[in-house]
Amino acid sequence: MQSSLRSSTPTPTSTPATTPATPATPSSPSSPKQAQRRASQPRRTSSTHASKLSTQLNRLSLSRAVSFSFDPDDDPQTKIRSSIDKHQQSLRDGIEASIFKAEGSAHHIARGYDPTEPLSSSIGGIKDTSAPTQMERLSALLAVVVQDSVELVTQEFAGLCKAVFPELEDSERRWIDRIGRKERDMNSECSQRMQKQRDSFWKDLDEEEAKREVALADLGAQHEKTLAELKSQHEKTLAELKSQHEKTLAELKSLHEKARDDDEQRRVRDLADLQALFEHEASLWNAQYQIDMKAANDRTAAEMAARQQTEVELASSREAASTLRGELEDAHSQIFKIRKDMLEETRKKEADDAARKKLDEQREKDSRRREEEVAKKDAQQQNYFDSWMSAKREQLNHVTGELAELKVTLQKEKERCQQALEDKRLCDVQIAMMSKNLSRAESQRDEIEAQWRVAERGRKVAEDQRLAANALQMDAEKKYQTCEKEMLAAKFAHAMAEDARKKAQKKLDDILVQHRTELAQRQTTIDSLRRQLAEAKKNGSSGGGGGVANTDVHRRMHDSLWAFISGSPLKFSMIGWPVTNGAKSLDDLTPSAIRIFVLDSRYAQGRSDRDRVREAIRTWHPDKFYQRLAGRIADEDVDAIKEGVDTVSKCLNNMLAQVRK
């Protein structure tokens, strides 16, 4: 506080020593024009101004003839006022002496006598009243007097500052000691009130514990009742779902039987058409043979051979179609069984989850309600404490502002004292204003002390309440931790059961998705193969290109199998092995069949045999094969697939060696 006061109060050395007198002072030689005007005035001008200054000084001295006594036991305001009066009196005496001295010198100069040069102002004993240097000497003398007055004022205010600053420091120390005593008293009262509130809190806590036990018993009864209702609803839902599932299964069976009958009728019609076509061709061939036996002998033999080959291929196609139909029926039955199991398991788990979810929601609501009550109490107590602290800060800021205003008032008083050289009549008014401000500051200080006492009482009450609230909160937290541990144990058991349920649900969902995808892909593959077989039958009936068309069918079957196995669990028969009719076992993977399939010239597409063998090796290399499909191979076919891949890789390597030769 002392440093701020010193920084806000200008130091005495800031007043320049050569500052000329203001225009209000008649004797200030501020400019040559003023000196000329003074020279043109009558001789009695200087004495008139000096008499006016003397009159003002006399009025100033009469306004307060007796200074205040300086008592060391008085308070700081009285000491400051006494110091100001003392320095004012010494300033008045010094200014009066300077004015009288200047007035005497002015009279001498006006009569033509220069104290510095006694013989220069007269010639032959005759007074020279028209000497042009008299007014200049008078102005210079008055300037010296004004300068002396300014220095005197500067010295007096420097002494005033030295006397006032220690008193302000002493006042600050007294305030600090008083605040420390108040803090100690408040702490003792807070400890007593905290003990009382702790006792009352323990009583309230026991009552709350009894209420909580009663509420827990009610919740247990409600929970058992809710579980019984959920169980009955679950049983009803399972019965309804079972009846719906049986109805759906019967509809699917009827649709499947209808599709199978349609397929069989279509197959019989196709065979009858083929037989009629074959008989027609045979009659044509016989007629042609009878017409030209020698010319058509070779042609007839070739056509018969082609027809036999077509019949063999048709027989193999029928067998493949029947095999695919059997696999499709097995897949349908497995899917229906899995779907039934999944639906039952899902219903059970959904019912259990609903029951657990309701129980957890009830528990979470209870815990949330308790937490909100505790948080609400804490927030209320914290808000009250914060409001009290903000009020105290505002009061301290107000006190600091009052002290700053006191400093500003002292600064204003100093500035007013400096302005006393310009207008002496304002000095008494400024001193009176300073006295009023000091008395006002004392009254404001008393009011601030009263407000501070009230604030201290409020702070003590708030501190007691805060400590009691902290104790309540600690005890409540202990109880809450106990309840939290019980809830955590229940949540952990529920979480374990939920994780197991989610894992099983995820597995079932994955299996269902995989089977649905496999079913759709198989159905698409079967439809495409049926269309291709129909086209092959038509092409086979038209001429000798039936074998080529059948090979195209198996080639496309090979490609579609590779596309199919990229999204479902792999079995041995599902892999597109590099043989013409596919492989159902390891016996079908012979080197000759692999060679015929890989080196078929109709699918070379401008590539050499070496490039095609290399491409097949890259596809069937064991490392690359398992890198792509190892995680999706069915467990029961792992060994067979591994042996088949090794066999194919060895055959391809031998083929590459032969091609290089």
C-alpha positions as CSV (number, residue, x, y, z in Angstrom):
1,M,0.0,0.0,0.0
2,Q,2.9,2.4,0.8
3,S,4.5,1.7,-2.6
4,S,1.2,2.5,-4.4
5,L,0.8,5.7,-2.4
6,R,4.2,6.8,-3.3
7,S,3.7,6.0,-7.0
8,S,0.5,8.0,-7.1
9,T,1.9,11.0,-5.2
10,P,4.3,13.3,-7.2
11,T,7.6,13.9,-5.5
12,P,8.7,17.4,-4.5
13,T,11.6,17.2,-6.9
14,S,9.3,17.1,-9.9
15,T,8.6,20.8,-9.5
16,P,11.1,22.7,-11.6
17,A,13.3,25.2,-9.8
18,T,13.1,27.8,-12.5
19,T,9.3,27.8,-13.0
20,P,8.1,31.4,-13.5
21,A,5.2,32.8,-11.6
22,T,1.7,32.5,-13.0
23,P,0.0,35.4,-14.7
24,A,-2.0,35.9,-11.5
25,T,1.2,37.1,-9.8
26,P,1.7,40.7,-10.8
27,S,5.5,40.7,-10.2
28,S,6.4,37.9,-12.7
29,P,8.6,39.0,-15.6
30,S,7.2,36.4,-18.0
31,S,7.7,38.4,-21.2
32,P,9.3,41.6,-22.6
33,K,5.8,43.0,-23.3
34,Q,4.9,42.8,-19.6
35,A,8.1,44.5,-18.7
36,Q,7.3,47.3,-21.1
37,R,3.9,47.7,-19.6
38,R,5.3,47.8,-16.1
39,A,7.9,50.4,-17.2
40,S,5.1,52.6,-18.6
41,Q,3.0,52.5,-15.3
42,P,3.5,55.0,-12.5
43,R,6.1,54.5,-9.8
44,R,3.7,53.4,-7.2
45,T,2.7,50.2,-9.1
46,S,5.2,48.0,-7.3
47,S,4.2,49.1,-3.9
48,T,0.6,48.6,-4.8
49,H,1.2,45.0,-5.8
50,A,3.3,44.3,-2.7
51,S,0.6,45.7,-0.5
52,K,-2.0,43.5,-2.2
53,L,0.2,40.4,-1.5
54,S,0.6,41.5,2.1
55,T,-3.1,41.9,2.5
56,Q,-3.8,38.4,1.1
57,L,-1.1,36.9,3.4
58,N,-2.7,38.7,6.4
59,R,-6.1,37.3,5.5
60,L,-4.5,33.8,5.1
61,S,-2.9,34.1,8.5
62,L,-6.1,35.3,10.1
63,S,-8.1,32.3,8.7
64,R,-6.2,30.0,11.0
65,A,-4.0,31.8,13.6
66,V,-3.4,28.8,15.8
67,S,-2.1,25.4,14.4
68,F,-3.3,22.1,15.7
69,S,-1.3,20.5,18.5
70,F,0.7,17.4,17.6
71,D,0.0,14.6,20.0
72,P,1.9,11.3,19.4
73,D,-1.0,9.3,20.9
74,D,-3.5,10.6,18.4
75,D,-4.7,8.4,15.5
76,P,-3.1,8.7,12.0
77,Q,-5.7,11.1,10.7
78,T,-5.1,13.6,13.5
79,K,-1.3,13.3,13.0
80,I,-1.6,13.9,9.3
81,R,-3.9,17.0,9.9
82,S,-1.4,18.3,12.5
83,S,1.5,17.9,10.1
84,I,-0.3,19.7,7.3
85,D,-1.1,22.6,9.7
86,K,2.5,22.8,10.9
87,H,3.9,22.9,7.4
88,Q,1.2,25.4,6.3
89,Q,2.2,27.8,9.1
90,S,5.9,27.5,8.2
91,L,5.0,28.1,4.6
92,R,2.9,31.2,5.5
93,D,5.7,32.6,7.6
94,G,8.3,32.1,4.8
95,I,6.1,33.7,2.1
96,E,5.2,36.6,4.4
97,A,8.9,37.3,5.1
98,S,9.7,37.1,1.3
99,I,6.9,39.5,0.5
100,F,8.0,42.0,3.1
101,K,11.5,41.8,1.9
102,A,10.4,42.3,-1.7
103,E,8.1,45.2,-0.6
104,G,11.0,47.0,1.1
105,S,13.3,46.5,-1.9
106,A,10.5,47.8,-4.2
107,H,10.1,51.0,-2.1
108,H,13.9,51.6,-2.3
109,I,13.9,51.0,-6.1
110,A,10.8,53.2,-6.5
111,R,12.6,56.1,-4.7
112,G,15.6,55.7,-7.0
113,Y,17.9,53.9,-4.6
114,D,19.6,50.7,-5.8
115,P,20.9,48.7,-2.8
116,T,23.5,47.0,-5.0
117,E,24.7,50.3,-6.6
118,P,24.0,53.2,-4.1
119,L,25.6,55.9,-6.3
120,S,24.3,54.8,-9.7
121,S,20.7,56.0,-9.4
122,S,21.3,59.7,-8.7
123,I,23.5,62.4,-10.2
124,G,24.5,65.4,-8.0
125,G,22.1,64.5,-5.3
126,I,19.1,64.9,-7.6
127,K,16.7,61.9,-7.8
128,D,16.4,60.4,-11.2
129,T,12.8,59.2,-11.5
130,S,13.0,58.5,-15.2
131,A,15.7,55.8,-15.1
132,P,14.6,52.9,-17.4
133,T,16.4,50.3,-15.3
134,Q,14.2,50.6,-12.2
135,M,11.3,48.5,-13.4
136,E,13.7,45.9,-14.8
137,R,15.4,45.7,-11.4
138,L,12.1,45.4,-9.6
139,S,10.9,42.6,-12.0
140,A,14.2,40.7,-11.5
141,L,13.9,41.1,-7.7
142,L,10.3,39.9,-7.7
143,A,11.3,36.9,-9.9
144,V,14.0,36.0,-7.3
145,V,11.4,36.3,-4.5
146,V,9.0,34.0,-6.4
147,Q,11.7,31.5,-7.0
148,D,12.6,31.5,-3.3
149,S,8.9,31.0,-2.5
150,V,8.7,28.0,-4.9
151,E,11.8,26.4,-3.4
152,L,10.3,27.0,0.1
153,V,7.0,25.3,-0.9
154,T,8.9,22.4,-2.4
155,Q,10.9,21.8,0.8
156,E,7.8,22.1,3.0
157,F,5.8,19.5,0.9
158,A,8.8,17.2,0.9
159,G,8.7,17.4,4.7
160,L,5.0,16.8,4.7
161,C,5.3,13.6,2.6
162,K,8.0,12.3,5.0
163,A,5.7,12.9,7.9
164,V,2.5,11.4,6.3
165,F,4.0,8.2,4.8
166,P,5.1,6.6,8.2
167,E,1.6,7.3,9.6
168,L,0.0,5.4,6.6
169,E,2.4,2.5,7.1
170,D,1.5,2.4,10.8
171,S,-2.3,2.4,9.9
172,E,-1.7,-0.5,7.5
173,R,0.1,-2.6,10.2
174,R,-2.8,-2.0,12.6
175,W,-5.3,-3.2,10.1
176,I,-3.3,-6.4,9.4
177,D,-3.1,-7.2,13.1
178,R,-6.8,-6.6,13.6
179,I,-7.7,-8.9,10.7
180,G,-5.4,-11.7,12.1
181,R,-7.1,-11.5,15.4
182,K,-10.5,-11.8,13.8
183,E,-9.4,-14.8,11.7
184,R,-8.2,-16.7,14.9
185,D,-11.5,-16.0,16.6
186,M,-13.5,-17.2,13.6
187,N,-11.5,-20.4,13.4
188,S,-12.2,-21.3,17.0
189,E,-16.0,-20.7,16.6
190,C,-16.0,-22.8,13.4
191,S,-14.4,-25.7,15.2
192,Q,-17.1,-25.6,17.9
193,R,-20.0,-25.4,15.4
194,M,-18.5,-28.2,13.3
195,Q,-18.5,-30.5,16.3
196,K,-22.2,-29.8,16.9
197,Q,-23.1,-30.4,13.2
198,R,-21.2,-33.6,13.2
199,D,-23.3,-35.0,16.0
200,S,-26.5,-34.1,14.3
201,F,-25.3,-35.5,11.0
202,W,-24.6,-38.9,12.6
203,K,-28.2,-39.0,13.8
204,D,-29.6,-38.1,10.4
205,L,-27.3,-40.7,8.8
206,D,-28.7,-43.5,11.1
207,E,-32.2,-42.5,10.1
208,E,-31.3,-42.5,6.4
209,E,-29.8,-46.0,6.8
210,A,-33.0,-47.4,8.3
211,K,-35.0,-45.8,5.4
212,R,-32.6,-47.3,2.9
213,E,-33.0,-50.8,4.3
214,V,-36.8,-50.5,4.1
215,A,-36.6,-49.3,0.5
216,L,-34.2,-52.2,-0.4
217,A,-36.7,-54.7,1.0
218,D,-39.5,-53.1,-1.1
219,L,-37.4,-53.2,-4.2
220,G,-36.5,-56.9,-3.6
221,A,-40.2,-57.7,-3.5
222,Q,-41.0,-55.7,-6.6
223,H,-38.1,-57.4,-8.4
224,E,-39.3,-60.9,-7.6
225,K,-42.8,-59.9,-8.8
226,T,-41.4,-58.5,-12.0
227,L,-39.3,-61.6,-12.7
228,A,-42.4,-63.8,-12.3
229,E,-44.4,-61.7,-14.7
230,L,-41.5,-61.7,-17.2
231,K,-41.1,-65.4,-17.0
232,S,-44.8,-66.0,-17.7
233,Q,-44.6,-63.6,-20.7
234,H,-41.5,-65.3,-21.9
235,E,-43.2,-68.7,-21.9
236,K,-46.2,-67.4,-23.8
237,T,-44.0,-65.8,-26.4
238,L,-42.0,-69.0,-26.8
239,A,-45.2,-71.0,-27.4
240,E,-46.4,-68.5,-30.1
241,L,-43.0,-68.5,-31.8
242,K,-42.9,-72.3,-31.8
243,S,-46.3,-72.5,-33.5
244,Q,-45.3,-69.9,-36.1
245,H,-42.0,-71.7,-36.8
246,E,-43.9,-75.1,-37.3
247,K,-46.2,-73.4,-39.7
248,T,-43.4,-71.8,-41.7
249,L,-41.5,-75.1,-41.8
250,A,-44.6,-76.9,-43.2
251,E,-45.0,-74.2,-45.9
252,L,-41.3,-74.5,-46.8
253,K,-41.6,-78.3,-47.1
254,S,-44.6,-78.0,-49.4
255,L,-42.8,-75.5,-51.6
256,H,-39.7,-77.7,-51.7
257,E,-41.8,-80.8,-52.7
258,K,-43.6,-78.7,-55.4
259,A,-40.3,-77.5,-56.8
260,R,-38.9,-81.0,-56.8
261,D,-41.9,-82.4,-58.7
262,D,-41.6,-79.6,-61.3
263,D,-37.9,-80.3,-61.7
264,E,-38.6,-84.0,-62.3
265,Q,-41.3,-83.4,-64.8
266,R,-39.0,-80.9,-66.7
267,R,-36.3,-83.5,-66.7
268,V,-38.6,-86.2,-68.1
269,R,-39.8,-83.8,-70.9
270,D,-36.2,-83.0,-71.8
271,L,-35.3,-86.7,-72.0
272,A,-38.3,-87.4,-74.2
273,D,-37.4,-84.5,-76.5
274,L,-33.8,-85.7,-76.7
275,Q,-34.9,-89.3,-77.5
276,A,-37.2,-88.1,-80.2
277,L,-34.4,-86.0,-81.6
278,F,-32.1,-88.9,-81.5
279,E,-34.6,-91.2,-83.3
280,H,-35.2,-88.5,-86.0
281,E,-31.5,-88.2,-86.5
282,A,-31.1,-92.0,-86.7
283,S,-33.8,-92.3,-89.3
284,L,-32.1,-89.6,-91.3
285,W,-28.7,-91.3,-91.0
286,N,-30.2,-94.6,-92.0
287,A,-31.8,-93.1,-95.1
288,Q,-28.6,-91.4,-96.0
289,Y,-26.8,-94.6,-95.4
290,Q,-29.1,-96.5,-97.7
291,I,-28.8,-93.8,-100.4
292,D,-25.0,-93.6,-100.3
293,M,-23.5,-96.4,-98.1
294,K,-20.0,-96.1,-99.4
295,A,-19.8,-92.3,-99.3
296,A,-21.3,-92.0,-95.8
297,N,-19.6,-94.9,-94.0
298,D,-17.0,-92.8,-92.3
299,R,-19.4,-90.0,-91.5
300,T,-21.9,-92.3,-89.9
301,A,-19.3,-93.9,-87.7
302,A,-18.2,-90.5,-86.4
303,E,-21.7,-89.4,-85.7
304,M,-22.5,-92.5,-83.8
305,A,-19.4,-92.0,-81.7
306,A,-20.4,-88.4,-81.0
307,R,-23.9,-89.5,-80.0
308,Q,-22.5,-92.1,-77.6
309,Q,-20.2,-89.5,-76.0
310,T,-23.2,-87.1,-75.7
311,E,-25.2,-89.8,-73.9
312,V,-22.4,-90.4,-71.5
313,E,-22.1,-86.7,-70.8
314,L,-25.8,-86.4,-70.3
315,A,-25.7,-89.3,-67.9
316,S,-22.9,-87.7,-65.9
317,S,-24.8,-84.3,-66.0
318,R,-27.9,-86.0,-64.6
319,E,-25.9,-87.6,-61.8
320,A,-24.3,-84.2,-61.0
321,A,-27.7,-82.6,-60.9
322,S,-29.1,-85.3,-58.6
323,T,-26.1,-84.9,-56.3
324,L,-26.5,-81.1,-56.2
325,R,-30.2,-81.6,-55.5
326,G,-29.4,-83.9,-52.6
327,E,-26.9,-81.4,-51.2
328,L,-29.4,-78.6,-51.5
329,E,-32.0,-80.6,-49.6
330,D,-29.4,-81.3,-46.9
331,A,-28.5,-77.7,-46.7
332,H,-32.2,-76.7,-46.4
333,S,-32.7,-79.1,-43.6
334,Q,-29.6,-77.8,-41.8
335,I,-30.6,-74.2,-42.3
336,F,-34.1,-74.9,-40.9
337,K,-32.7,-76.7,-37.9
338,I,-30.1,-73.9,-37.2
339,R,-32.7,-71.2,-37.7
340,K,-35.1,-73.0,-35.2
341,D,-32.3,-73.3,-32.6
342,M,-31.3,-69.7,-33.1
343,L,-34.8,-68.4,-32.8
344,E,-35.3,-70.4,-29.5
345,E,-32.0,-69.2,-28.1
346,T,-32.6,-65.7,-29.2
347,R,-36.0,-65.6,-27.5
348,K,-34.6,-67.0,-24.3
349,K,-31.8,-64.5,-24.3
350,E,-34.0,-61.6,-25.2
351,A,-36.3,-62.4,-22.3
352,D,-33.4,-62.8,-19.9
353,D,-31.9,-59.5,-21.2
354,A,-35.2,-57.7,-20.7
355,A,-35.4,-58.9,-17.1
356,R,-31.8,-58.0,-16.4
357,K,-32.2,-54.6,-18.2
358,K,-35.2,-53.7,-16.1
359,L,-33.4,-54.6,-12.9
360,D,-30.3,-52.7,-13.9
361,E,-32.4,-49.7,-14.8
362,Q,-34.2,-49.7,-11.5
363,R,-30.8,-50.0,-9.7
364,E,-29.3,-47.2,-11.8
365,K,-32.3,-45.0,-11.1
366,D,-31.9,-45.5,-7.3
367,S,-28.2,-44.8,-7.4
368,R,-28.7,-41.8,-9.7
369,R,-31.3,-40.4,-7.3
370,R,-29.0,-40.8,-4.3
371,E,-26.2,-39.2,-6.2
372,E,-28.4,-36.3,-7.3
373,E,-29.5,-35.7,-3.7
374,V,-25.9,-35.6,-2.4
375,A,-24.8,-33.5,-5.4
376,K,-27.7,-31.1,-4.8
377,K,-26.8,-30.6,-1.1
378,D,-23.1,-30.1,-2.0
379,A,-24.0,-27.6,-4.7
380,Q,-26.2,-25.6,-2.3
381,Q,-23.5,-25.5,0.4
382,Q,-20.9,-24.7,-2.2
383,N,-23.0,-21.9,-3.7
384,Y,-23.6,-20.4,-0.3
385,F,-19.9,-20.5,0.5
386,D,-19.0,-19.0,-2.9
387,S,-21.5,-16.2,-2.4
388,W,-20.1,-15.5,1.0
389,M,-16.5,-15.5,-0.3
390,S,-17.5,-13.2,-3.2
391,A,-19.2,-10.8,-0.8
392,K,-16.0,-10.8,1.4
393,R,-13.9,-10.1,-1.7
394,E,-16.1,-7.3,-2.7
395,Q,-15.8,-5.8,0.8
396,L,-12.1,-6.1,0.7
397,N,-12.0,-4.5,-2.7
398,H,-14.2,-1.8,-1.3
399,V,-11.8,-1.2,1.5
400,T,-8.9,-1.2,-0.9
401,G,-10.8,1.3,-3.1
402,E,-11.4,3.5,0.0
403,L,-7.7,3.4,0.7
404,A,-7.0,4.3,-2.9
405,E,-9.5,7.1,-2.6
406,L,-7.7,8.3,0.5
407,K,-4.4,8.3,-1.4
408,V,-6.0,10.2,-4.3
409,T,-7.4,12.7,-1.7
410,L,-3.9,13.2,-0.3
411,Q,-2.6,13.8,-3.8
412,K,-5.3,16.3,-4.5
413,E,-4.5,18.1,-1.3
414,K,-0.9,18.3,-2.3
415,E,-1.9,19.7,-5.7
416,R,-4.2,22.2,-4.0
417,C,-1.3,23.3,-1.7
418,Q,0.9,23.8,-4.8
419,Q,-1.8,26.0,-6.3
420,A,-1.7,28.2,-3.2
421,L,1.0,30.2,-4.9
422,E,-1.3,31.1,-7.7
423,D,-4.4,31.9,-5.5
424,K,-3.9,32.2,-1.7
425,R,-7.6,32.5,-1.1
426,L,-8.2,28.9,-2.3
427,C,-5.7,27.5,0.3
428,D,-8.2,27.6,3.2
429,V,-10.9,26.0,1.1
430,Q,-8.6,23.2,0.1
431,I,-7.5,22.5,3.7
432,A,-11.2,22.5,4.8
433,M,-12.0,20.0,2.0
434,M,-9.1,17.8,3.1
435,S,-10.4,17.8,6.7
436,K,-13.9,16.9,5.4
437,N,-12.4,14.1,3.3
438,L,-10.5,12.8,6.3
439,S,-13.6,12.8,8.5
440,R,-15.5,11.1,5.7
441,A,-12.8,8.5,5.4
442,E,-13.0,7.9,9.1
443,S,-16.7,7.5,9.0
444,Q,-16.4,5.2,5.9
445,R,-13.7,3.2,7.7
446,D,-16.1,2.7,10.7
447,E,-18.8,1.6,8.3
448,I,-16.4,-0.8,6.6
449,E,-15.3,-2.2,9.9
450,A,-19.0,-2.8,10.9
451,Q,-19.6,-4.4,7.5
452,W,-16.5,-6.5,7.9
453,R,-17.7,-7.7,11.3
454,V,-21.0,-8.8,9.8
455,A,-19.2,-10.5,6.9
456,E,-16.9,-12.3,9.4
457,R,-19.9,-13.6,11.2
458,G,-21.4,-14.8,7.9
459,R,-18.1,-16.4,6.9
460,K,-17.9,-18.2,10.2
461,V,-21.4,-19.5,9.7
462,A,-20.6,-20.6,6.2
463,E,-17.4,-22.2,7.3
464,D,-19.2,-24.2,9.9
465,Q,-21.8,-25.3,7.4
466,R,-19.1,-26.2,4.9
467,L,-17.2,-28.3,7.4
468,A,-20.4,-30.0,8.4
469,A,-21.3,-30.6,4.8
470,N,-17.9,-32.1,4.2
471,A,-18.3,-34.4,7.1
472,L,-21.7,-35.4,5.9
473,Q,-20.3,-35.9,2.4
474,M,-17.5,-38.1,3.7
475,D,-19.9,-40.3,5.6
476,A,-22.3,-40.5,2.7
477,E,-19.4,-41.4,0.4
478,K,-18.5,-44.3,2.7
479,K,-22.0,-45.6,2.6
480,Y,-22.2,-45.0,-1.1
481,Q,-18.9,-46.9,-1.6
482,T,-20.4,-49.8,0.2
483,C,-23.5,-49.8,-1.9
484,E,-21.3,-49.2,-5.0
485,K,-19.2,-52.3,-4.2
486,E,-22.4,-54.4,-4.0
487,M,-23.7,-52.9,-7.2
488,L,-20.3,-53.4,-8.9
489,A,-20.3,-57.1,-8.0
490,A,-23.8,-57.4,-9.4
491,K,-22.9,-55.5,-12.5
492,F,-19.8,-57.6,-12.9
493,A,-21.8,-60.8,-12.8
494,H,-24.3,-59.3,-15.2
495,A,-21.5,-58.1,-17.5
496,M,-20.0,-61.6,-17.6
497,A,-23.4,-63.1,-18.4
498,E,-24.0,-60.3,-21.0
499,D,-20.6,-60.9,-22.6
500,A,-21.2,-64.7,-22.8
501,R,-24.6,-64.0,-24.3
502,K,-23.2,-61.5,-26.8
503,K,-20.5,-63.9,-27.9
504,A,-23.0,-66.7,-28.4
505,Q,-25.4,-64.3,-30.2
506,K,-22.5,-63.1,-32.4
507,K,-21.5,-66.7,-33.3
508,L,-25.1,-67.6,-34.1
509,D,-25.5,-64.4,-36.2
510,D,-22.3,-65.2,-38.1
511,I,-23.4,-68.8,-38.7
512,L,-26.8,-67.6,-39.9
513,V,-25.3,-65.0,-42.2
514,Q,-22.8,-67.5,-43.6
515,H,-25.5,-70.1,-44.2
516,R,-27.8,-67.6,-45.8
517,T,-25.0,-66.4,-48.0
518,E,-24.0,-70.0,-48.8
519,L,-27.6,-70.9,-49.6
520,A,-28.1,-67.9,-51.9
521,Q,-24.8,-68.5,-53.7
522,R,-25.6,-72.2,-54.1
523,Q,-29.0,-71.4,-55.4
524,T,-27.5,-69.0,-57.9
525,T,-24.8,-71.5,-58.9
526,I,-27.4,-74.2,-59.4
527,D,-29.6,-72.0,-61.5
528,S,-26.7,-70.9,-63.7
529,L,-25.6,-74.6,-64.0
530,R,-29.1,-75.6,-64.9
531,R,-29.2,-73.0,-67.7
532,Q,-25.8,-74.1,-68.9
533,L,-26.8,-77.8,-68.9
534,A,-29.9,-76.9,-70.9
535,E,-27.7,-75.0,-73.4
536,A,-25.3,-78.0,-73.5
537,K,-28.1,-80.4,-74.2
538,K,-29.4,-78.2,-77.0
539,N,-25.9,-77.9,-78.5
540,G,-25.3,-81.6,-78.1
541,S,-28.5,-82.4,-79.9
542,S,-27.5,-80.1,-82.8
543,G,-24.2,-81.8,-83.8
544,G,-20.7,-83.0,-82.8
545,G,-19.9,-80.0,-80.5
546,G,-21.6,-81.5,-77.4
547,G,-18.2,-82.4,-75.7
548,V,-16.9,-78.9,-76.1
549,A,-20.1,-77.4,-74.6
550,N,-19.9,-79.8,-71.7
551,T,-16.3,-78.8,-71.1
552,D,-17.4,-75.2,-71.1
553,V,-20.0,-76.0,-68.5
554,H,-17.4,-77.6,-66.3
555,R,-15.0,-74.7,-66.9
556,R,-17.6,-72.2,-65.8
557,M,-18.5,-74.4,-62.9
558,H,-14.8,-74.3,-61.8
559,D,-14.8,-70.5,-62.0
560,S,-18.1,-70.2,-60.1
561,L,-16.9,-72.5,-57.4
562,W,-13.8,-70.4,-56.8
563,A,-16.0,-67.3,-56.6
564,F,-18.4,-69.2,-54.2
565,I,-15.8,-70.4,-51.8
566,S,-14.4,-66.9,-51.1
567,G,-17.3,-66.1,-48.8
568,S,-18.2,-69.3,-46.9
569,P,-16.6,-72.1,-44.8
570,L,-14.7,-74.4,-47.2
571,K,-15.2,-78.1,-47.7
572,F,-13.3,-80.4,-50.0
573,S,-16.1,-80.6,-52.6
574,M,-16.6,-76.8,-52.6
575,I,-13.1,-76.0,-53.8
576,G,-12.6,-75.5,-57.5
577,W,-10.0,-78.2,-58.1
578,P,-8.2,-78.0,-61.6
579,V,-10.0,-81.0,-63.1
580,T,-12.7,-81.1,-65.7
581,N,-15.7,-82.6,-63.8
582,G,-14.6,-81.3,-60.4
583,A,-13.2,-83.4,-57.5
584,K,-15.3,-85.0,-54.7
585,S,-12.3,-86.9,-53.3
586,L,-8.6,-87.2,-53.5
587,D,-8.9,-90.0,-56.1
588,D,-10.2,-87.5,-58.7
589,L,-7.0,-85.4,-58.5
590,T,-5.0,-87.4,-61.1
591,P,-2.0,-85.9,-63.0
592,S,-3.7,-86.6,-66.4
593,A,-7.0,-84.8,-65.4
594,I,-5.0,-81.9,-64.1
595,R,-2.9,-81.7,-67.3
596,I,-6.0,-81.8,-69.5
597,F,-7.7,-79.0,-67.6
598,V,-4.7,-76.7,-67.3
599,L,-3.3,-77.1,-70.8
600,D,-6.7,-77.0,-72.7
601,S,-5.9,-75.0,-75.8
602,R,-9.4,-73.6,-76.1
603,Y,-8.7,-71.4,-73.0
604,A,-5.2,-70.4,-73.8
605,Q,-6.2,-66.8,-74.8
606,G,-2.8,-66.4,-76.6
607,R,-0.7,-67.5,-73.7
608,S,1.9,-70.3,-73.9
609,D,1.7,-73.5,-71.9
610,R,4.5,-72.4,-69.7
611,D,2.7,-69.2,-68.7
612,R,-0.5,-71.1,-68.0
613,V,1.3,-73.6,-65.8
614,R,3.1,-70.8,-63.9
615,E,-0.2,-69.0,-63.3
616,A,-1.7,-72.3,-62.0
617,I,1.3,-72.8,-59.7
618,R,0.9,-69.3,-58.3
619,T,-2.8,-70.1,-57.6
620,W,-2.2,-73.6,-56.0
621,H,1.1,-72.9,-54.2
622,P,0.5,-74.1,-50.6
623,D,1.7,-70.9,-48.9
624,K,-0.5,-68.6,-51.0
625,F,-3.4,-71.0,-50.9
626,Y,-3.4,-71.1,-47.1
627,Q,-2.6,-67.4,-46.9
628,R,-5.9,-66.7,-48.6
629,L,-8.2,-69.5,-47.3
630,A,-6.6,-71.1,-44.2
631,G,-8.8,-69.4,-41.7
632,R,-12.0,-70.6,-43.4
633,I,-11.4,-74.3,-44.1
634,A,-13.8,-76.6,-42.4
635,D,-12.3,-78.6,-39.5
636,E,-13.3,-82.0,-40.8
637,D,-11.7,-81.4,-44.3
638,V,-8.4,-79.8,-43.2
639,D,-6.3,-82.9,-43.8
640,A,-8.0,-83.8,-47.1
641,I,-7.7,-80.2,-48.5
642,K,-4.0,-80.0,-47.4
643,E,-3.2,-83.3,-49.2
644,G,-5.1,-82.2,-52.3
645,V,-3.3,-78.9,-52.5
646,D,0.1,-80.7,-52.1
647,T,-0.9,-83.2,-54.9
648,V,-2.0,-80.4,-57.3
649,S,1.2,-78.4,-56.5
650,K,3.5,-81.4,-57.2
651,C,1.7,-82.2,-60.5
652,L,2.0,-78.6,-61.7
653,N,5.7,-78.5,-60.8
654,N,6.2,-81.7,-62.8
655,M,4.3,-80.2,-65.7
656,L,6.4,-77.0,-65.6
657,A,9.6,-79.2,-65.8
658,Q,8.2,-81.1,-68.8
659,V,7.1,-77.9,-70.6
660,R,10.6,-76.4,-70.2
661,K,12.2,-79.5,-71.8
